[in-house]
Structure formats: structure tokens, C-alpha cells
Amino acid sequence: MLSVATLQQIADAATSIGTLNDAALESLKKNWPDLRFTFCNDDDMPARLPPALQGGKFNVYLVGGGEHCLSLTQDIEQAIGVVLAQVDEE
């Protein structure tokens, strides 16, 4: 199960990696093998869904796996993974 502390650890690790790409995801998966990871641009995320954690370079959203289907969730207790969404610099 995910916790706020684990989300912060993931965010810190992703920040230290820098660029979010397939190699970065593999590195995160090695540290948290029970979680699913994906990345995208923050503009691709639903505008009405607030991130579980906001960062300077990216926001963290939760992925739930209820009812045999992956979906975004705000319930940290149902989360089985995270989306790291790159925030564009303006």
C-alpha cells in the first residue's frame, strides 16, 4: 500500500534522476517493485483531477486497480501505482 511518505520518496527519487523516460521508470521500479509507474505530460492529465503530490518539475497522480481495470484515483489506499506528469516550464 502507498503512503504519503512513499509518494514523497518517489518524488524525491524522480527529481534526482532528472529527465523522466523509460530508463528513469526502470530505476524507480527497482526501488518499488510492487508499484506500477508511467509518465506523461501534465497537460495530458484531467484538469479536474488534482495531483496527489505537486512538484516543481512534475506532479504525481495515483493509479488504482479496482475491478480489474486501471484508472486514476484520489484514494491512496486503493493506489497500486503512480503517474509522474512532467510540468512544462513557461
Secondary structure as UniProt FT lines:
FT   HELIX           4..17
FT   HELIX           22..31
FT   TURN            33..34
FT   STRAND          36..41
FT   HELIX           42..44
FT   TURN            47..48
FT   STRAND          53..54
FT   STRAND          58..64
FT   HELIX           66..68
FT   STRAND          71..73
FT   TURN            76..78
FT   STRAND          79..86
//
